[in-house]
Amino acid sequence: MKLMRFTLCAASAAVAVADTPPPPIISLPESSQPVQERAMATPQTQEPKLDAGEARIRAGIVLQGILHDTLAGVKDKESAETATGAIMRLSREMQEWAQGFAALPPLDDETRALYEDKYLPVIRQMNNRIKAQGERIAAAEFYGSQNLPAALVRLVQAMQ
């Protein structure tokens, strides 16, 4: 599925700054429910339930947002170290998210094109924002954190 591959590439590219490892920022929200499950949950007041493929794509965008926010929160060594744990958890969740596509039926061409038109601009925008945060953190030499670059490398490896 082209959209899934792009989303995975987007997440990998966002973290690919791990070669010049980007710094951590904010901790992931603590919850017994994984981020992707919370992202796929549909409130009663929302549109009708999404199909599994579209819900998974949206969950991936939510994960990208969490990665961005985590990186954006890195401002000093302490926040870089704090972000390390969040990025490690995010690595696991992104890997599970990507593996979840295997269980889905293939999309027909019309649906795939619809999803690409609807979601690729958002995915690209998130990738650009994540890349900018990664470059900022790398330029600051990860604020002296040695754990942050390692966590980012793990994230990139998990998404390949």
DSSP file with accessible surface (Angstrom, degrees, kcal/mol):
  #  RESIDUE AA STRUCTURE BP1 BP2  ACC     N-H-->O    O-->H-N    N-H-->O    O-->H-N    TCO  KAPPA ALPHA  PHI   PSI    X-CA   Y-CA   Z-CA
    1    1 A M     >        0   0   61      0, 0.0     4,-2.3     0, 0.0     5,-0.2   0.000 360.0 360.0 360.0 119.5    0.0    0.0    0.0
    2    2 A K  H  >  +     0   0  118      1,-0.2     4,-2.6     2,-0.2     5,-0.2   0.886 360.0  51.6 -59.6 -42.6    1.6    3.2   -1.2
    3    3 A L  H  > S+     0   0    1      2,-0.2     4,-2.8     1,-0.2    -1,-0.2   0.921 109.6  49.6 -64.0 -42.3    0.2    5.4    1.5
    4    4 A M  H  > S+     0   0   38      2,-0.2     4,-2.8     1,-0.2     5,-0.2   0.947 111.4  48.8 -62.6 -45.9    1.4    3.0    4.3
    5    5 A R  H  X S+     0   0  147     -4,-2.3     4,-2.8     1,-0.2    -2,-0.2   0.917 112.2  49.3 -61.2 -39.7    4.9    3.0    2.8
    6    6 A F  H  X S+     0   0   53     -4,-2.6     4,-2.9     2,-0.2    -1,-0.2   0.930 110.6  49.6 -64.9 -42.9    4.9    6.7    2.6
    7    7 A T  H  X S+     0   0    1     -4,-2.8     4,-2.6     2,-0.2    -2,-0.2   0.922 112.6  47.5 -62.4 -42.7    3.7    7.1    6.1
    8    8 A L  H  X S+     0   0   30     -4,-2.8     4,-2.8     2,-0.2    -1,-0.2   0.923 113.0  48.6 -63.5 -42.4    6.4    4.7    7.3
    9    9 A C  H  X S+     0   0   77     -4,-2.8     4,-3.5    -5,-0.2     5,-0.3   0.899 110.0  53.2 -63.5 -37.7    9.0    6.6    5.2
   10   10 A A  H  X S+     0   0    2     -4,-2.9     4,-2.5     2,-0.2    -2,-0.2   0.940 111.0  44.7 -63.1 -46.5    7.7    9.8    6.7
   11   11 A A  H  X S+     0   0    2     -4,-2.6     4,-1.7     2,-0.2    -2,-0.2   0.922 116.3  47.0 -64.8 -41.2    8.1    8.5   10.2
   12   12 A S  H  X S+     0   0   19     -4,-2.8     4,-1.9     2,-0.2    -2,-0.2   0.923 112.6  49.2 -65.8 -43.1   11.5    7.1    9.4
   13   13 A A  H  < S+     0   0   54     -4,-3.5     4,-0.5     1,-0.2    -2,-0.2   0.902 108.3  54.6 -64.0 -37.7   12.6   10.3    7.7
   14   14 A A  H  < S+     0   0    0     -4,-2.5     3,-0.4    -5,-0.3    -1,-0.2   0.881 118.5  34.1 -63.0 -35.8   11.4   12.3   10.6
   15   15 A V  H >< S+     0   0    0     -4,-1.7     3,-2.8     1,-0.2    -1,-0.2   0.618  93.6  90.7 -94.5 -13.1   13.6   10.2   12.8
   16   16 A A  G ><  +     0   0   39     -4,-1.9     3,-2.0     1,-0.3     4,-0.2   0.711  67.2  80.5 -59.2 -15.6   16.3    9.7   10.3
   17   17 A V  G >   +     0   0   18     -4,-0.5     3,-1.9    -3,-0.4    -1,-0.3   0.555  66.3  95.3 -65.4  -0.9   17.8   12.8   11.8
   18   18 A A  G <   +     0   0    3     -3,-2.8    -1,-0.3     1,-0.3   135,-0.2   0.717  65.7  71.3 -65.3 -19.8   18.9   10.2   14.3
   19   19 A D  G <  S+     0   0  146     -3,-2.0    -1,-0.3     1,-0.4    -2,-0.2   0.815 116.8  24.5 -61.7 -29.0   22.1   10.1   12.3
   20   20 A T  S <  S-     0   0   77     -3,-1.9    -1,-0.4    -4,-0.2   118,-0.2  -0.710 120.0-131.4-123.1  68.8   22.5   13.4   14.0
   21   21 A P        -     0   0   15      0, 0.0    -3,-0.2     0, 0.0   121,-0.1   0.086  13.1-133.5 -41.8 125.1   20.1   12.3   16.7
   22   22 A P        -     0   0    0      0, 0.0   130,-0.2     0, 0.0   112,-0.1  -0.476  26.0-108.6 -76.4 150.1   17.3   14.7   17.6
   23   23 A P        -     0   0    0      0, 0.0    51,-0.3     0, 0.0   114,-0.1  -0.381  27.6-113.6 -82.0 154.5   16.6   15.5   21.2
   24   24 A P        +     0   0    0      0, 0.0    59,-0.3     0, 0.0    47,-0.2  -0.397  33.1 173.8 -79.4 160.8   13.5   14.3   23.2
   25   25 A I        +     0   0    6      1,-0.4     2,-0.3    58,-0.2    45,-0.2   0.346  48.3  14.5-130.4 -92.6   10.9   16.6   24.6
   26   26 A I  S    S-     0   0   97     43,-0.5    -1,-0.4    40,-0.2    47,-0.1  -0.623  73.6-109.4 -96.5 146.4    7.7   15.8   26.3
   27   27 A S        -     0   0   58     -2,-0.3    56,-0.1     1,-0.1     3,-0.1  -0.405  38.9-103.8 -68.8 149.0    6.8   12.5   27.8
   28   28 A L        -     0   0    6      1,-0.1    -1,-0.1    55,-0.1    59,-0.0  -0.395  50.1 -87.3 -66.9 151.1    4.1   10.5   26.0
   29   29 A P        -     0   0   75      0, 0.0     2,-0.5     0, 0.0    -1,-0.1  -0.360  43.6-123.1 -61.1 135.7    0.8   10.6   27.8
   30   30 A E        +     0   0  147     -3,-0.1     2,-0.3     4,-0.0     3,-0.0  -0.702  52.5 137.7 -83.2 127.3    0.5    7.9   30.4
   31   31 A S        -     0   0   63     -2,-0.5     4,-0.1     1,-0.1    -3,-0.0  -0.963  59.9-126.3-163.2 151.5   -2.4    5.6   29.8
   32   32 A S  S    S+     0   0  129     -2,-0.3    -1,-0.1     2,-0.1    -2,-0.0   0.700  96.9  75.9 -76.2 -15.6   -3.1    1.9   29.9
   33   33 A Q  S    S-     0   0   75      1,-0.0     5,-0.1    -3,-0.0    -1,-0.0  -0.825  92.3-115.3 -98.1 126.4   -4.4    2.2   26.4
   34   34 A P     >  -     0   0   36      0, 0.0     4,-2.3     0, 0.0     3,-0.4  -0.197  25.1-113.8 -58.1 152.5   -1.8    2.5   23.6
   35   35 A V  H  > S+     0   0    4      1,-0.2     4,-2.8     2,-0.2     5,-0.2   0.892 115.5  54.9 -54.5 -43.9   -1.8    5.8   21.6
   36   36 A Q  H  > S+     0   0   12      1,-0.2     4,-1.7     2,-0.2    -1,-0.2   0.893 108.2  48.5 -64.8 -33.4   -2.9    4.1   18.4
   37   37 A E  H  > S+     0   0  101     -3,-0.4     4,-1.0     2,-0.2    -1,-0.2   0.921 112.7  48.1 -69.5 -40.9   -5.9    2.6   20.1
   38   38 A R  H  < S+     0   0   68     -4,-2.3     3,-0.4     1,-0.2    -2,-0.2   0.895 111.8  51.1 -64.0 -37.1   -6.8    6.0   21.6
   39   39 A A  H  < S+     0   0   31     -4,-2.8    -1,-0.2     1,-0.2    -2,-0.2   0.826 110.5  48.1 -69.1 -31.6   -6.3    7.6   18.2
   40   40 A M  H  < S+     0   0   55     -4,-1.7    -1,-0.2    -5,-0.2    10,-0.2   0.623  86.1 108.0 -86.6 -11.5   -8.6    5.1   16.5
   41   41 A A     <  -     0   0   56     -4,-1.0    -3,-0.0    -3,-0.4    -4,-0.0  -0.430  62.9-145.2 -66.8 137.7  -11.4    5.4   19.0
   42   42 A T        -     0   0   49     -2,-0.1     7,-0.1     4,-0.1    -1,-0.1  -0.916   9.9-134.9-110.8 114.2  -14.3    7.3   17.6
   43   43 A P    >   -     0   0   73      0, 0.0     3,-1.8     0, 0.0     0, 0.0  -0.258  24.9-112.1 -61.2 155.2  -16.3    9.6   19.9
   44   44 A Q  T 3  S+     0   0  192      1,-0.3    -2,-0.0     4,-0.0     0, 0.0   0.806 116.4  53.2 -58.2 -31.9  -20.1    9.4   19.8
   45   45 A T  T 3  S+     0   0  142      3,-0.0    -1,-0.3     0, 0.0     2,-0.1   0.489  94.3  92.8 -87.2  -0.5  -20.3   12.9   18.3
   46   46 A Q  S <  S-     0   0   83     -3,-1.8     3,-0.1     1,-0.2    -4,-0.1  -0.283  88.6 -74.7 -88.2 175.9  -17.9   12.2   15.5
   47   47 A E  S    S-     0   0  118      1,-0.1    -1,-0.2    -2,-0.1     3,-0.1  -0.021  73.4 -63.4 -56.8 171.3  -18.6   11.0   11.9
   48   48 A P  S    S-     0   0  114      0, 0.0    -1,-0.1     0, 0.0    -3,-0.0  -0.127  77.9 -69.6 -56.5 158.3  -19.6    7.4   11.3
   49   49 A K        -     0   0  183     -3,-0.1     2,-0.1     1,-0.1    -8,-0.1  -0.172  53.9-124.6 -55.2 135.9  -16.9    4.8   12.2
   50   50 A L        -     0   0   28    -10,-0.2    -1,-0.1    -3,-0.1    -8,-0.0  -0.470  26.9-103.2 -77.8 154.4  -13.9    4.8    9.9
   51   51 A D     >  -     0   0   74     -2,-0.1     4,-2.6     1,-0.1     5,-0.2  -0.300  39.4-102.4 -72.1 165.0  -12.8    1.7    8.1
   52   52 A A  H  > S+     0   0   58      1,-0.2     4,-2.2     2,-0.2     5,-0.2   0.872 118.9  51.9 -60.2 -38.7   -9.8   -0.1    9.6
   53   53 A G  H  > S+     0   0    8      2,-0.2     4,-2.1     1,-0.2    -1,-0.2   0.938 112.5  43.9 -65.3 -45.7   -7.3    1.2    7.0
   54   54 A E  H  > S+     0   0   20      1,-0.2     4,-2.6     2,-0.2    -2,-0.2   0.908 112.8  52.3 -68.0 -38.9   -8.3    4.9    7.4
   55   55 A A  H  X S+     0   0   11     -4,-2.6     4,-2.3     1,-0.2    -1,-0.2   0.910 109.6  49.8 -62.5 -39.0   -8.3    4.6   11.2
   56   56 A R  H  X S+     0   0   38     -4,-2.2     4,-2.0    -5,-0.2    -1,-0.2   0.896 109.4  51.3 -67.9 -39.5   -4.8    3.1   11.1
   57   57 A I  H  X S+     0   0    0     -4,-2.1     4,-1.9     1,-0.2    -2,-0.2   0.945 111.1  48.0 -61.7 -45.8   -3.6    5.9    8.8
   58   58 A R  H  X S+     0   0   61     -4,-2.6     4,-2.2     1,-0.2    -2,-0.2   0.891 108.4  54.4 -62.3 -39.2   -5.0    8.5   11.2
   59   59 A A  H  X S+     0   0    0     -4,-2.3     4,-2.4     1,-0.2    -1,-0.2   0.893 106.2  53.1 -61.9 -37.6   -3.4    6.7   14.1
   60   60 A G  H  X S+     0   0    2     -4,-2.0     4,-2.3     2,-0.2    -1,-0.2   0.895 107.3  50.9 -64.2 -38.3   -0.1    7.0   12.3
   61   61 A I  H  X S+     0   0   27     -4,-1.9     4,-2.2     2,-0.2    -2,-0.2   0.902 108.5  52.1 -66.5 -38.4   -0.6   10.7   12.0
   62   62 A V  H  X S+     0   0   60     -4,-2.2     4,-2.3     2,-0.2    -2,-0.2   0.931 108.4  51.0 -62.2 -42.9   -1.3   11.0   15.7
   63   63 A L  H  X S+     0   0    0     -4,-2.4     4,-2.5     1,-0.2    -2,-0.2   0.899 108.4  52.1 -62.1 -39.7    1.9    9.1   16.4
   64   64 A Q  H  X S+     0   0    1     -4,-2.3     4,-2.7     1,-0.2    -1,-0.2   0.904 108.5  51.7 -60.8 -41.5    3.8   11.6   14.1
   65   65 A G  H  X S+     0   0   18     -4,-2.2     4,-2.8     2,-0.2    -2,-0.2   0.901 108.8  49.6 -62.5 -40.5    2.3   14.4   16.1
   66   66 A I  H  X S+     0   0   24     -4,-2.3     4,-2.6     2,-0.2    -2,-0.2   0.921 110.6  50.3 -65.0 -42.1    3.4   12.9   19.4
   67   67 A L  H  X S+     0   0    0     -4,-2.5     4,-2.7     2,-0.2     5,-0.2   0.943 111.9  48.3 -60.1 -47.0    6.9   12.5   18.0
   68   68 A H  H  X S+     0   0   32     -4,-2.7     4,-3.0     1,-0.2    -2,-0.2   0.945 112.5  47.4 -57.6 -50.5    6.9   16.1   16.9
   69   69 A D  H  X S+     0   0   86     -4,-2.8     4,-1.3     2,-0.2   -43,-0.5   0.884 111.2  52.1 -61.6 -37.4    5.7   17.3   20.2
   70   70 A T  H  < S+     0   0    3     -4,-2.6     3,-0.4   -45,-0.2     4,-0.3   0.949 113.5  43.1 -63.4 -47.4    8.3   15.2   22.0
   71   71 A L  H >< S+     0   0    0     -4,-2.7     3,-1.5     1,-0.2    -2,-0.2   0.897 110.2  56.2 -65.4 -40.3   11.1   16.6   19.9
   72   72 A A  H 3< S+     0   0   23     -4,-3.0    -1,-0.2     1,-0.3    -2,-0.2   0.787 101.1  60.3 -64.3 -24.2    9.7   20.2   20.2
   73   73 A G  T 3< S+     0   0   21     -4,-1.3     2,-0.7    -3,-0.4    -1,-0.3   0.565  76.9 105.0 -81.3  -7.2    9.9   19.9   24.0
   74   74 A V    <   +     0   0    0     -3,-1.5   -49,-0.2    -4,-0.3     3,-0.1  -0.645  30.5 139.9 -80.0 113.7   13.6   19.3   24.0
   75   75 A K        +     0   0  129     -2,-0.7     2,-0.3     1,-0.3    -1,-0.2   0.478  65.9   5.3-128.7 -15.4   15.2   22.5   25.2
   76   76 A D  S  > S-     0   0   79     -3,-0.2     4,-2.2    66,-0.1    -1,-0.3  -0.911  88.4 -79.9-159.3-179.5   18.0   21.4   27.6
   77   77 A K  H  > S+     0   0  120     -2,-0.3     4,-2.5     1,-0.2     5,-0.2   0.905 124.4  52.6 -62.3 -41.0   19.8   18.2   28.8
   78   78 A E  H  > S+     0   0  149      1,-0.2     4,-2.3     2,-0.2    -1,-0.2   0.938 112.0  44.0 -62.1 -46.0   17.1   17.4   31.3
   79   79 A S  H  > S+     0   0   20      1,-0.2     4,-2.2     2,-0.2    -1,-0.2   0.853 111.6  55.7 -69.9 -28.8   14.3   17.5   28.7
   80   80 A A  H  X S+     0   0    0     -4,-2.2     4,-1.0     2,-0.2    -2,-0.2   0.922 109.6  45.7 -66.1 -43.0   16.4   15.6   26.3
   81   81 A E  H  X S+     0   0   59     -4,-2.5     4,-0.8     1,-0.2     3,-0.5   0.905 112.1  51.4 -67.3 -38.9   16.8   12.8   28.9
   82   82 A T  H >X S+     0   0   65     -4,-2.3     4,-1.1     1,-0.2     3,-0.5   0.899 106.0  55.4 -63.7 -38.9   13.1   12.9   29.6
   83   83 A A  H 3X S+     0   0    0     -4,-2.2     4,-2.7   -59,-0.3    -1,-0.2   0.769  92.4  73.4 -66.4 -25.2   12.3   12.6   25.9
   84   84 A T  H 3X S+     0   0   21     -4,-1.0     4,-2.2    -3,-0.5    -1,-0.2   0.928  97.8  45.4 -57.0 -48.1   14.4    9.4   25.7
   85   85 A G  H <X S+     0   0   30     -4,-0.8     4,-2.3    -3,-0.5    -1,-0.2   0.906 112.8  51.0 -62.6 -41.9   11.9    7.3   27.5
   86   86 A A  H  X S+     0   0    0     -4,-1.1     4,-2.6     1,-0.2    -1,-0.2   0.908 110.2  49.4 -62.7 -40.8    9.0    8.7   25.5
   87   87 A I  H  X S+     0   0    0     -4,-2.7     4,-2.5     2,-0.2    -2,-0.2   0.891 108.3  53.4 -68.7 -35.8   10.8    8.0   22.2
   88   88 A M  H  X S+     0   0   56     -4,-2.2     4,-1.6    -5,-0.2    -2,-0.2   0.937 112.1  44.5 -64.3 -43.7   11.5    4.4   23.3
   89   89 A R  H  X S+     0   0   65     -4,-2.3     4,-2.3     1,-0.2    -2,-0.2   0.914 112.5  52.5 -64.6 -41.3    7.8    3.9   24.0
   90   90 A L  H  X S+     0   0    0     -4,-2.6     4,-2.9     1,-0.2     5,-0.3   0.877 103.4  58.1 -63.6 -36.0    6.9    5.6   20.8
   91   91 A S  H  X S+     0   0    1     -4,-2.5     4,-2.1     2,-0.2    -1,-0.2   0.931 108.4  45.7 -58.1 -46.3    9.3    3.3   18.9
   92   92 A R  H  X S+     0   0  110     -4,-1.6     4,-2.4     1,-0.2    -2,-0.2   0.928 114.1  48.1 -63.9 -44.6    7.4    0.3   20.2
   93   93 A E  H  X S+     0   0   29     -4,-2.3     4,-2.6     1,-0.2    -2,-0.2   0.899 111.4  49.5 -66.1 -39.5    4.0    1.8   19.3
   94   94 A M  H  X S+     0   0    3     -4,-2.9     4,-2.6     2,-0.2    -1,-0.2   0.889 110.6  50.6 -66.9 -37.5    5.1    2.8   15.8
   95   95 A Q  H  X S+     0   0   73     -4,-2.1     4,-2.4    -5,-0.3    -2,-0.2   0.937 112.6  45.9 -65.7 -44.7    6.4   -0.6   15.1
   96   96 A E  H  X S+     0   0   99     -4,-2.4     4,-1.6     2,-0.2    -2,-0.2   0.902 111.8  53.2 -62.4 -40.8    3.1   -2.2   16.3
   97   97 A W  H  X S+     0   0    3     -4,-2.6     4,-0.5    -5,-0.2     3,-0.3   0.943 110.5  46.2 -59.6 -47.4    1.2    0.4   14.2
   98   98 A A  H >< S+     0   0   21     -4,-2.6     3,-1.3     1,-0.2     4,-0.4   0.908 110.3  52.9 -64.6 -40.7    3.2   -0.5   11.1
   99   99 A Q  H >< S+     0   0  125     -4,-2.4     3,-1.4     1,-0.3     4,-0.4   0.813  96.2  70.0 -66.2 -27.0    2.7   -4.2   11.6
  100  100 A G  H >< S+     0   0   16     -4,-1.6     3,-0.7    -3,-0.3     4,-0.3   0.728  84.7  68.9 -64.7 -20.4   -1.0   -3.7   12.0
  101  101 A F  G X< S+     0   0   13     -3,-1.3     3,-1.4    -4,-0.5    -1,-0.3   0.815  86.3  68.3 -67.6 -28.0   -1.2   -2.9    8.2
  102  102 A A  G <  S+     0   0   94     -3,-1.4    -1,-0.2    -4,-0.4    -2,-0.2   0.819  96.6  53.3 -62.3 -30.2   -0.4   -6.5    7.4
  103  103 A A  G <  S+     0   0   92     -3,-0.7    -1,-0.3    -4,-0.4    -2,-0.2   0.587  92.7  92.7 -82.0  -8.8   -3.7   -7.7    8.8
  104  104 A L  S <  S-     0   0   40     -3,-1.4     3,-0.1    -4,-0.3    -3,-0.0  -0.592  82.1-111.6 -88.4 147.5   -5.8   -5.3    6.7
  105  105 A P        -     0   0  102      0, 0.0    -1,-0.1     0, 0.0    -2,-0.1  -0.382  45.7 -92.0 -69.8 151.7   -7.2   -6.2    3.3
  106  106 A P        -     0   0  126      0, 0.0     2,-0.3     0, 0.0   -53,-0.0  -0.312  42.9-116.1 -63.6 149.0   -5.6   -4.4    0.3
  107  107 A L        -     0   0   40     -3,-0.1     2,-0.1     1,-0.1    -3,-0.0  -0.620  23.1-117.7 -85.3 146.2   -7.3   -1.1   -0.7
  108  108 A D     >  -     0   0   92     -2,-0.3     4,-2.6     1,-0.1     5,-0.2  -0.373  34.5-104.1 -74.1 162.5   -8.9   -0.7   -4.1
  109  109 A D  H  > S+     0   0  117      1,-0.2     4,-2.5     2,-0.2     5,-0.2   0.872 119.2  52.1 -58.4 -39.3   -7.3    1.9   -6.4
  110  110 A E  H  > S+     0   0  163      2,-0.2     4,-2.3     1,-0.2    -1,-0.2   0.935 112.4  44.1 -65.8 -45.1  -10.1    4.4   -5.8
  111  111 A T  H  > S+     0   0   31      2,-0.2     4,-2.8     1,-0.2     5,-0.2   0.923 113.1  51.9 -66.3 -42.4   -9.9    4.2   -2.0
  112  112 A R  H  X S+     0   0   69     -4,-2.6     4,-2.6     1,-0.2    -2,-0.2   0.943 110.9  47.6 -59.4 -46.0   -6.1    4.4   -2.1
  113  113 A A  H  X S+     0   0   38     -4,-2.5     4,-2.6    -5,-0.2    -1,-0.2   0.905 111.2  51.7 -63.0 -40.4   -6.2    7.5   -4.2
  114  114 A L  H  X S+     0   0  102     -4,-2.3     4,-2.2     1,-0.2    -2,-0.2   0.939 111.7  46.1 -61.1 -47.0   -8.8    9.1   -1.9
  115  115 A Y  H  X>S+     0   0    5     -4,-2.8     4,-3.1     2,-0.2     5,-0.5   0.888 111.5  52.0 -64.7 -39.2   -6.7    8.4    1.1
  116  116 A E  H  X5S+     0   0   21     -4,-2.6     4,-1.8    -5,-0.2    -1,-0.2   0.940 112.0  45.7 -63.6 -44.4   -3.5    9.7   -0.6
  117  117 A D  H  <5S+     0   0  128     -4,-2.6    -2,-0.2     1,-0.2    -1,-0.2   0.890 119.7  41.9 -63.8 -37.5   -5.3   12.9   -1.5
  118  118 A K  H  <5S+     0   0   94     -4,-2.2     4,-0.3    -5,-0.2    -2,-0.2   0.880 128.7  21.6 -79.3 -39.7   -6.8   13.3    1.9
  119  119 A Y  H  X5S+     0   0   15     -4,-3.1     4,-2.6    -5,-0.2     5,-0.2   0.723 100.9  76.3-109.4 -25.7   -3.8   12.3    4.1
  120  120 A L  H  X<S+     0   0   14     -4,-1.8     4,-3.0    -5,-0.5     5,-0.3   0.901  95.1  53.9 -59.7 -39.5   -0.5   12.7    2.2
  121  121 A P  H  > S+     0   0   72      0, 0.0     4,-2.1     0, 0.0    -1,-0.2   0.927 111.9  45.4 -60.4 -38.8   -0.5   16.5    2.6
  122  122 A V  H  > S+     0   0   56     -4,-0.3     4,-2.6     2,-0.2    -2,-0.2   0.929 113.2  49.8 -68.2 -43.1   -0.9   16.2    6.3
  123  123 A I  H  X S+     0   0    0     -4,-2.6     4,-2.6     1,-0.2    -1,-0.2   0.926 111.6  48.6 -62.3 -43.8    1.8   13.5    6.5
  124  124 A R  H  X S+     0   0  126     -4,-3.0     4,-2.3    -5,-0.2    -1,-0.2   0.907 110.7  50.7 -63.0 -42.4    4.2   15.6    4.5
  125  125 A Q  H  X S+     0   0   95     -4,-2.1     4,-2.1    -5,-0.3    -2,-0.2   0.929 111.2  48.1 -62.2 -44.1    3.6   18.6    6.7
  126  126 A M  H  X S+     0   0   21     -4,-2.6     4,-2.8     1,-0.2     5,-0.2   0.912 109.7  53.4 -63.4 -41.1    4.2   16.6    9.8
  127  127 A N  H  X S+     0   0   19     -4,-2.6     4,-2.8     1,-0.2    -1,-0.2   0.917 108.5  49.6 -59.4 -43.8    7.4   15.2    8.3
  128  128 A N  H  X S+     0   0  111     -4,-2.3     4,-2.2     1,-0.2    -1,-0.2   0.904 112.5  47.2 -62.2 -40.4    8.7   18.7    7.6
  129  129 A R  H  X S+     0   0  121     -4,-2.1     4,-2.0     2,-0.2    -2,-0.2   0.900 113.1  48.0 -68.7 -41.1    8.0   19.8   11.1
  130  130 A I  H  X S+     0   0    0     -4,-2.8     4,-2.7     2,-0.2    -2,-0.2   0.921 110.9  51.8 -65.0 -42.6    9.6   16.7   12.6
  131  131 A K  H  X S+     0   0  107     -4,-2.8     4,-2.7    -5,-0.2     5,-0.2   0.922 108.1  51.7 -60.0 -43.9   12.6   17.2   10.4
  132  132 A A  H  X S+     0   0   50     -4,-2.2     4,-2.2     1,-0.2    -1,-0.2   0.912 110.9  47.6 -61.3 -41.3   13.0   20.8   11.5
  133  133 A Q  H  X S+     0   0   37     -4,-2.0     4,-2.6     2,-0.2    -1,-0.2   0.918 111.5  50.8 -65.8 -42.0   12.9   19.8   15.2
  134  134 A G  H  X S+     0   0    0     -4,-2.7     4,-2.7     1,-0.2    -2,-0.2   0.913 110.9  48.3 -61.2 -42.6   15.4   17.0   14.6
  135  135 A E  H  X S+     0   0  100     -4,-2.7     4,-2.5     2,-0.2    -1,-0.2   0.900 110.7  51.5 -65.4 -38.7   17.8   19.5   12.8
  136  136 A R  H  X S+     0   0   66     -4,-2.2     4,-1.4    -5,-0.2    -2,-0.2   0.945 113.3  44.3 -62.3 -45.8   17.3   22.0   15.7
  137  137 A I  H  <>S+     0   0    0     -4,-2.6     5,-2.5     1,-0.2     6,-0.4   0.905 113.0  50.6 -67.7 -42.3   18.2   19.3   18.3
  138  138 A A  H ><5S+     0   0   13     -4,-2.7     3,-2.1     1,-0.2    -1,-0.2   0.912 107.2  54.4 -62.3 -41.2   21.1   18.0   16.3
  139  139 A A  H 3<5S+     0   0   86     -4,-2.5    -1,-0.2     1,-0.3    -2,-0.2   0.832 107.0  51.5 -62.1 -29.4   22.5   21.5   15.9
  140  140 A A  T ><5S-     0   0   35     -4,-1.4     3,-1.5    -5,-0.2    -1,-0.3   0.265 118.7-116.7 -88.6  11.1   22.4   21.8   19.6
  141  141 A E  G X 5 -     0   0  156     -3,-2.1     3,-2.1     1,-0.3    -3,-0.2   0.881  64.8 -63.9  52.7  43.7   24.3   18.5   19.8
  142  142 A F  G > <S-     0   0   19     -5,-2.5     3,-2.5     1,-0.3    -1,-0.3   0.720  81.1 -81.9  56.8  25.2   21.4   16.8   21.6
  143  143 A Y  G <  S-     0   0   65     -3,-1.5    -1,-0.3    -6,-0.4    -2,-0.2   0.799  85.9 -58.3  52.2  30.9   21.8   19.2   24.5
  144  144 A G  G <  S+     0   0   47     -3,-2.1     2,-0.3    -4,-0.3    -1,-0.3   0.455 100.3 139.9  83.6   1.5   24.6   17.0   25.8
  145  145 A S    <   -     0   0    5     -3,-2.5    -1,-0.3     1,-0.2   -67,-0.0  -0.603  31.9-176.1 -80.4 135.1   22.4   13.8   26.0
  146  146 A Q  S  > S+     0   0  169     -2,-0.3     4,-0.9     2,-0.1    -1,-0.2   0.642  83.4  57.4 -97.5 -21.0   23.9   10.6   25.0
  147  147 A N  H  > S+     0   0   88      2,-0.2     4,-2.3     1,-0.2     5,-0.2   0.834  96.4  62.2 -77.6 -33.9   20.7    8.6   25.5
  148  148 A L  H  > S+     0   0    0      2,-0.2     4,-2.4     1,-0.2     5,-0.2   0.945 102.2  48.3 -62.0 -49.0   18.6   10.7   23.1
  149  149 A P  H  > S+     0   0   22      0, 0.0     4,-2.3     0, 0.0    -1,-0.2   0.917 112.2  51.1 -59.2 -38.1   20.6    9.9   20.0
  150  150 A A  H  X S+     0   0   60     -4,-0.9     4,-2.2     1,-0.2    -2,-0.2   0.910 109.5  49.6 -64.4 -41.6   20.5    6.2   20.8
  151  151 A A  H  X S+     0   0    2     -4,-2.3     4,-2.1     1,-0.2    -1,-0.2   0.896 111.1  50.0 -64.5 -38.5   16.7    6.3   21.3
  152  152 A L  H  X S+     0   0    0     -4,-2.4     4,-2.4     2,-0.2  -134,-0.2   0.891 108.0  52.3 -69.1 -38.0   16.3    8.0   18.0
  153  153 A V  H  X S+     0   0   53     -4,-2.3     4,-2.7    -5,-0.2     5,-0.2   0.938 109.3  50.7 -61.7 -42.8   18.5    5.5   16.2
  154  154 A R  H  X S+     0   0   88     -4,-2.2     4,-2.5     1,-0.2    -2,-0.2   0.910 108.6  52.3 -61.4 -40.6   16.3    2.7   17.7
  155  155 A L  H  X S+     0   0    0     -4,-2.1     4,-1.4     2,-0.2    -1,-0.2   0.939 110.2  47.5 -61.5 -45.6   13.2    4.5   16.4
  156  156 A V  H  < S+     0   0   16     -4,-2.4     3,-0.5  -141,-0.2     4,-0.5   0.937 112.3  49.5 -61.8 -45.2   14.6    4.7   12.9
  157  157 A Q  H >< S+     0   0  124     -4,-2.7     3,-1.1     1,-0.2    -1,-0.2   0.893 107.4  54.9 -63.0 -37.3   15.6    1.1   13.0
  158  158 A A  H 3< S+     0   0   18     -4,-2.5    -1,-0.2     1,-0.2    -2,-0.2   0.818 108.3  49.5 -65.9 -27.8   12.1    0.1   14.2
  159  159 A M  T 3<        0   0    9     -4,-1.4    -1,-0.2    -3,-0.5    -2,-0.2   0.453 360.0 360.0 -93.3  -0.2   10.5    1.8   11.3
  160  160 A Q    <         0   0  174     -3,-1.1    -3,-0.0    -4,-0.5  -151,-0.0  -0.483 360.0 360.0 -91.6 360.0   12.7    0.3    8.6
